[in-house]
Amino acid sequence: MRISVIGCGYLGAVHASCLAKMGHEVIGIDVDERKIAELSAGIAPFFEPGLPELLSEAIASGRLRFSTDMADAQGCTVHFVCVGTPQRKGEYAADLSYVNAAFAGLAEFLASGDIAVCKSTVPVGTAARISAELAVSAPGAALAWNPEFLREGHAVQDTIAPDRLVYGVPAGEAGQRAAAQLDEVYRAPLAAGTPRMIMDYATAELVKAAANSFLATKISFINAMAEVCEAAGADVTVLADAIGMDERIGRKFLNAGLGFGGGCLPKDIRAFMARAGELGADQALTFLKEVDSINMRRRTKVVELVKSACAALDPQSSGSLIGKRVTVLGAAFKPYSDDVRDSPALNVAAQLQLQGATVTVTDPEALENAAERFPTLTFEPDLDEALARAHVVVLLTEWPQYRALDPVSLGEKVNAKYLVDGRNILDAAAWRAAGWTYRGMGRP
């Protein structure tokens, strides 16, 4: 099929490359000239495992190209809109300006029988509005809603072999035609057994919002249990193992720690709350305010643990961070990514610096992006150099190389053996046996 992908950021670039891998002829379109130049040269503008190889292969095959001209979408029969929906400044609600602009620009080039397919995460009701607008500006074209469920660090696999496909389509013949075209787009994963569900627009829009809200709730639940464990002297990791054996609960996403961040989960649950309020159903989602609050409290807890370590190191300081060297392991909001949007790690690093600590941040992939957002922090790509002479080491992103650190050899590099494990991924007994003062989240 001939397919256009409007918006070549994280979602769009991955989606376009994977569609070409599936055998389609794809044109990726974006207004950012630098991004398009990089993609056209086979350079991924962000870190995502497997994407550089996939991108180069697709371009070399001739099935994938990129452009800044929306007119190049003409002649395609399926058009995916993959633009961002950031949080509005000073509000919880989503900013739909990019979605609106994408559909307004695309409408001019939609032919009768084409389908426009939105993958962006939007407030419920957006699809119905855009469908009505397209009925006027592009009669004969149909709109479908096809939410994405990508995990950063696993996006290529999640696109080629998704765990489900959701189609939000209109009623009647137009919906049947849209579903049939999407089946053709996703012929490969469907043939491999991927389940697909067809539903109305509103339900399809709510699927992503509800899924993200549930995951955020599960993460904040175990972090709330961590707060109780800290007060009671219990161990939240053992607690999570025990309750996770109940098949109704499950062990996944029950890892207490610093909490969630990134460009999706935080802003999506806030946008969901805002939209529920507009619909008069705000009471249904008031619990998400506490989910958000618990999540933010964990960042403050890490700062408190660092201050506690400094107080033990220098009892006369009363926990003051002035003059203390703190090494932060991790800048990205999660491993296998260079995404630092709403990164808990960088938030903690900035708080520590504001309170007087000399903070050095290291990360395998995210330092360039981190330096753009937090230019006053010190960044060091060399792990050994970053750790040298530290008074406190704080692990905040669960990269495998940090999980594999040797506490004995690391102890020879630092000035003091104080470790705060903000992700609860290290063997506390091994680190304590090597002479470290180890502090985890919700662990005695």
N, C-alpha and C positions, 0 to 999 in steps of 0.2 A: 504494500500500500504506500501511497505518497502521504506523508504526515508532516505537519509543522508543529514545532514546540515553541510556544511564546514564553520567553523568560528563561534565561540560561544560567541561573544561579545554581545553588546546590541541588535542588529538586530537578530543575529543567535539564541541566547538563547531564546528570545521571540518567534521566528518563530518555533523553534523546539518544544517548550512546547505547543504552540497552535496547531500544526499539530498533536501532540499526543492526545490533547484534542478532535480533530476532528475524532479520531479513528485510525490513522495511526501508524505504527511501525517505530520509529524514532531513528536514531543514530546521536548524535552531535559530531563533531570532531574538535579539536583545538590543536595547538602546545603548548599552555600554560598549563603546568601540574597543577599548582595551581588552575587555573580557572576550569579545568575539575574536579579536586578533590572536589571543592566546589559545583559545579553543581551536581555531582554524589551523594553528600550528601544532596541534596535538598536545598542548600544555594544559593540564587541569589547573584552574585558578584556585583550587583549595585541595586539601589533603583528604583523600578517600581511597582506602585500599582497593586495588584492582581497577580503579577508574583510568589512570594514565594508559595502561595497556589496552583497555577496552576502547578508549577514545582514539588512540593511534590506529588500532586495527580497523575501526569503523571508518575513519577518514581515508585510510589507504584503500579500503574496499570500494570507495566512491559512493557508499550509501549514506554518508553523513557529511553535511557541510553547514556552515554558519553564516549569518548575515545580520546586518543592522536595518535592513529594509523590509518592512512589513509586507510590501507588495510581493516578496518572494514566497509568501504563503499561498499565493494564488496558484491554483492547479492542484493543491493538496485536497484530499477529501475528508481528512480527520485533522483537527487542530486542537492541540493540548495547551491549555493556559496553566503555567506553572510559576506564577509570580508570587512575591511575598505579601504577607498580611501582617505587618508589624503592629505592635501596640501603639495606639495614639499617645502622643506626648501629654502627660498630665491626666490621662484617663485609663480606664480598664479596657475600653472598647477597641476593636480591631480597626486599623486603617485600611480601608478598601480602595484607596485611590489607585493603586497599581492594578488591581483586578479590573476596576472600572475602565481605566485607560487601555488596558490590554484588549478588552472586549470591544470598546469603541473603535480602536484602531483596526482590529481584525474584521469587524462587521463589513467594512467596505469590500473585502476580498472573499467573503463567503458566498459560495454558489449554492443554488438550490440542490438539495440532497446532501450537502456537507453536514458534518456534525462538529460543533465546538464542544470540547470536553474540558471542564475545569478540575484541576487536581489541588488547587490551593485550599487551605483551611479557612473557612469563612463562617460568619454567624448564620444560623438557620434563617431562611427567608431570602437569602441573597440570590439563590438560583431562580426562584420564582420571579423576582424582579428582573434579573438579566434575561430570562426567557421572554418576558413580556417586551423588553426593549429590543431584543433580536427579532421578534415577530414583526416589528416595524422597520428596523434598519436592515435586516437580512431575511426577508420572507423566503420560506422554503428550506432554510437551514434549521437544524434542530440542536438543542442544548442537552448535554448529559453531564452528570456530576460523578466523578470517579476519584474519591479521596485517596490520598497516599498514606502508606503506613511504614515509611522508611525509618530505619534506625541508623543514625550516623555511625560510620565504621563498618556497617553491613549493608549499605544502600544498594550496591550492585547486585548482590545476591537476593535482597528483598524485592528488587524490581524484576529480575529474571525469573525468580521462583518465589512469588509472593505467597503468604499464608492464606490470603483470600482476595477476591476482586469484588468490589462493590460498585454497582451501576445505579445511579439515580437518574431516571428518565421520565419523560412526560407520558401521560396516558395515551392509548390508542396507537394508530399506525406509526406516528412519528417516534414513539418510544420503542416500538418493536424494531424499527429500522435502525435506531441508534444502538440498541442492544446488539443487533446483528453485526453492525460495523465494529463495535468494541470487541465482540467475539473474534472477529477476523484479526483485529490488532493483537489480541492476546491469544492467538491460536496456539502458540508454543506452550505457555504455562497452563492453559486449559487442557491441552492434550496430555500434559504431565500430571494432571489430577488436581490442579488448583481449584478449590470451590469458588463459585461466583454467585452473588445474590443480586437480584434486580428489585428495585424499590422506588418509591417516590422521592422527589427532590429533598424534602424536609428531612426524611429519615436518613438519607445518604449524608446530608450535611451533619446531622447529629451523631452519626457513627463515629467520626473522628473526634469530635468534641467529647463525647461520652467515654471513648477509649482512653484519651489522654487524661481525662479527669479521674478515671478509675485508677490508672497507673500512678498518678500523682497522689491520690488518696492512700493507696497501699504503701507507697514510700513514706509518706508523712505519718501513717499509722505506726509503722515500726520505729520511726524516729521519736514519736510520742512515747512509745514503750521504752525507748532508750532513756528518755528523760526520767521516767519512773524508775528504771533500773539504776540510774545514777544516784537517785535519792535513796533507793533501798539497798544498794550494794549488790545487785543482781547482775547477770551477764546477758545482754540482749542477743548476742550471737547464739547462745544455747537456747534461749527462749524462742528465737526465730526458727531454729532447727526443729524444736518440739511442736510448735503450732503449725509449721509448714508441712508436717506429715499428714495433717488433715487434708484430704483431697479437696474439700470445699474451700480451703484457703490457699494451699500450694506454697512452695518455698520461694518461687521466683519473685523478685522485687521486694523481698523482705530483708534487705541488707541495710542495716542502720548505718548512718554515717553523716556526711556533710550535706546530703540532700541533693535535689535535682536542680538543673539549670538548663542552659542552652537557649536556642532561638525559638523553640516550639512550646514545650510543656508549660513554662511559667506564663507566657503571654496568651496561650490558648485557653487555660483555665480562667484567666481574668476576663478574656473576651466572652467566654461562655457565661460567666456571671453577669456581665454587662448586658448581654443579649436576653438572658432570662428576665432581668429587670425590665427591659423594654417590652417584653411580652406579658408582664404582670405575673411572672412565675419566679420572682426573685427568692422567695422563701425556700423554694425547692433546692437551691444551690448555696444557701448560706454556709453550709458546712465547708465549702471550698475556700471560704475566707480563712477558716482555721487551718485548712490544709496548707495554704500559702503562708500563713503566719508561722506554723511549725517549721516549715521548710526554711524560712529566713532565720529563725532562732538558732538553727544548727550552726550557722555561720558564726554567730556571736559566741556560741559554745566553744568553738575551736579557738577563737581569740582568748577566751577565758582560760582554756587549758594551756595555751602558750604563756600567758601571764602567770599562771600557777607554777609552771616550770621555771620561769625566771625568778619567781619568789623563792623557790627552793634552791636555786643556784646562788642567789644573793639575798639572804634573808633581810638585809638592811634596805633593800630596794622597794619593799612592799609590792612586788610584782611589776614595778616599772619596767618598760621595754627600752628605755633610753640606754643606748650603749650596747644593746644586745644584738647579736647577729643571728638572724633567722633565715634558714634556707627553706624555701617552699618547693616541694616536688610536684610539679604539674601546673599548667596554666589553662589548658583546654577544659571544657566543661565535662568531657568524658574521654576515655582513651580511644585511640585509632581515629582521632579527629583533630583538626586545627581550629575548630570553632570555639571562640571565646565569648560569644554572646551570653550575657548573664551568667558568666562563669563563677561558680561558688569559690573556686580556688583563687581567682584574681580578686574577688570581693574581699576574701579573708586577707590576702596579701596587702591590699590597699589599707584595710583597717589596721593591720599591724604596723604599717609604715606611719600612718597618721598618729599612732600612739607612741612613736619614737623609735621603733626598731629599725635596724639596718637590714632591709629585706632583699634577698637574692632569689629570683624565680628561675627555675629551669624546666624545660619541657622538650620532648623529642621533636615536636612538629609545630607548636603553636606560638613560639616566641615572637615571630614577626607580627602576627595579628595582635598579640598581647601588647607589644610595644606601641602599636598604633592607638590602642584604647587606654593604656595606662603608661604614658611616656615617663612618668616620674619614678617608676619602679626600676630596679636593676635586674637585667636579664642576662643569664649566662648559659650558653648552649652546652658547655662541657660539664658533665655531671660532677666529676671529681673537683673541678675548680669551684663549682657552685657550693659544694659541701665543705670546702676547706675552711677551717677555723669557726664553724658554726657553733653557736651556743644551744640552739634548738632546731631540730629538723621536723618539718611538718609535711606529711604526705597527704596530698589533696586530690590527685587524679590517679586512678588505678592503672597506670601503664604497667605492662608486664615486667619491664626492666626495674621498676621500683619494687615490685613484689619479690623480685629475685635478689635484691640487695643482700650482701653478706654483713651481718651486724658486727662481726669481729673486725674485718678489714675497714669497714666504715668508721668504726670507733677510733681508728688511728688517724683519721683525717680531720676530725672535729675537735673543738675546744672543750665541749661538754656533751655527755651522752644523754641527751633528753630528746625523746621522740614523741610526737603527737601523730597518731595514725587516724587521719580524718575519714578514712574509708574502711577501716577494720579489715584490712586484707593481709596483715602481717601476722606471723606467729609470735604472739606476745611472750610465750615462755622462752623461745630462742633468743629474742632480743634482751630479755631480762637476764638470761643466763650469760650473755655477753657483756653484762654490766650496764645496760641501758635502763633509764627510767622510761618505761613505756606507758603511754596513756592512749586508750581507744575511746570510742564513742559508745556510751552505755555499757562499758565493761569495767569491772572492778580493778 
